[in-house]
Each structure stands twice: as structure tokens, then as C-alpha cells.
Amino acid sequence: MKNVAPILSVITVVYNNVADIERTLLSVLNQTYQGIEYIVIDGKSTDGTLQIIEKYKDRIATLISEKDKGIYDAMNKGLAVATGDYVVFINSADEFYSTDTVTNVFAAATDADIYYGETEMIGENGQSLGQRRHAAPAQFTWKSFKYGMSISHQAIYIKRALVEPYDPKYQLSADIDWILRAAKKAKKIVNVNQYVAKYKVGGMSKQKHRKSLAERFDIMKRYYGLVPTLFNHTIIAFNLGLYWLKNRRTND
């Protein structure tokens, strides 16, 4: 019996990002893979973003433009209307790594619960900044985030039957909890062993960064326990210090 190619629901969330939205849209629309359901959730942009999206409206399965309560509320709206076999988030300023990325992902194995790969960081001018500090693990399980988020949400394709809505109590780190909930239920997780996404590095205020770290600690404590999480954070801090020291020497 011939395997039927899975449908992938690609969800893009955007609000007032006229500088990057077209690059993201074209990254999705130019994929060689045919089985894509494209969903765009706009937070009622006022800077021209919506006008750019509407240029491609006939190639977008679902376009919603309305006020939301934040990024994860918008992402939940995308999940609510998705009908594909798998879902992946390529939000505004993100990109698939190449035009044949989705084709290559599904060619890696059949009927996985989760597919994942590596993410390339890019700068303000589109220049490559290399691999994320946390490299994707050789074999991902729900325990793999104990030292940090080693897979970005742009680089993980999850069976829609396994996903649940993002937890609204987390405003900055709900993607960690969302991935871990799905990973705990997954039976077959496949590393496609290639770059699958590009992520544009953006600035975050110190206040938001502290809140993000607090949320991450709370999530990890729930999954891994308080004492192991405290111990793991000493390792995270040590590794982060080594990373900064190495990169400072490289840039000097």
C-alpha cells in the first residue's frame, strides 16, 4: 500500500512586523512540498504588515486578523483552525532553512510522532550567526530540555493529534512546556540530521529576560523536580559562562 504524504499545517503568527513578514511568507509559499496548509494569524497590525499578507491571500488557507492577548494566544488560534497531520510554527522573521526543507523532513522517516532538526541563527541584515548555543540532541526525549531548550519551535514538527493548546499562564516560555507535553506522549521521535529553520535574533529587555528565566525554571521544576532543576541550573550557568568566554575571545 502506498504511503499518503502527510499534510503539514504551517502557522505564522505576526504583529506589526512589516520588515520581515514577506520574507517569512515566501519561505513557506516557495516550499517544494505540496501538502502544506498555510495559516497566518495577524494581531490586527497597523504598520502595513496586513497589506503585505493580503498580496498572498489566495495562497493562504486561513488568514485571521484580530486583536489577541499575546503571542501564545495567537498561536493557540492557529492550532484551533489547523487540520493537517502535523503542525510547525514559522512565525514572523522565521524561515524554513531552504525551499526543500519540508520535503527533506518527511523523507527522513515515515509516520514519526515528532520530527526535529537544527536551527541557524541570522542577524539583522540576514547574515548567518551559526548554530544555536544549544545544539539539537542526537536523540530527543522529554528529558532533553533539562539543560536548556535544545530544539527551537521553528525546528520541530509534531503530530497534531499529540499537541495541546499553549498554557496561557506562561507569557514568554510556553513553547518549552508545549513541546515537552507532546514529547512525553510521543513514541517515535526522528532527528532529520540537518538544518531545518532560520531564526532571526532579536533584542529582549532585561526585565523580560528575567521573567523568561523564571518561567523556564518553573516549567523545568514541574517536569524534572526541584532539586534536579537547581543542580541542572548550575551546569547551565557554567556552560553559559564558557560560551560567553569562548565567543568573547573569538571576537577580540
Steps between C-alpha positions, in 0.01 A plus 500: 500500500640838401563745784297819474711814544406674826344845506703756694326795662749787499394778738640853488421746778576868438431845639641821351805350332491651153878465468502118519158360420546466123825306542318260733199464270716422198702249699180302551335562164813404304530156659523216247279286725142505377311391811512825696205668668615856568341689790583862580389663825541878503444702817322783315822660373498872419843544336433354154559137599143398416519660157804285419324186624196576286721497187530125553150437637402261221786269604418508873248243626391705802568864583380644829565864586371605841621614839650235725629466855860436400709268287385173657135600478560564129680168461207324667269659242715343231485159665122526532451528123779264389386182325833350390663178619791701645551857619802730500530868591695725264423834658575843356877544441549120505566298185528145377868427441457436127225455242512120534510489881153350551559243226825397668343480846229256398744302285706425812251243633135403477231556759710651778323671789760775497762609247769748602819659374748780552446876485726765350509841664497805273573863575321825422641512147435133424858392573554155649592494869543123501335228703301569814695480825295193595562246223215263423551169685588190302188332639236726647272395787295700749803491732721680247410853615644457849804710402307744281273515197709302252244509216331819385130497421580589137688171465253249639209339315247335730204278418192713549334217696767542770491878543300693754447876530780713640462565873392866535663536841837514325552817298859450381592131528179307428665338197725295732202361691309442173779295344561299816132409535499362146837327540380310808224345286714434192609146414712568190723810492723547197808720469521601132869590549496825308422870536128555460439858617643849525433719801559875502669608820310781666552718803325430828490735795672389819167509678342261250810283499481459878132412476576249225765334718255482792241335279754252365606407853137442599439279196815296556419462869160355405650246260831413666453583870634784715835355610602370155397833346712695750796273425444520124491879515849508645612303194302735273669802659844340466443412134367848430811653656724282284300595191529873569872467577564305181308746285662801665842358417385427145380857453802667660 
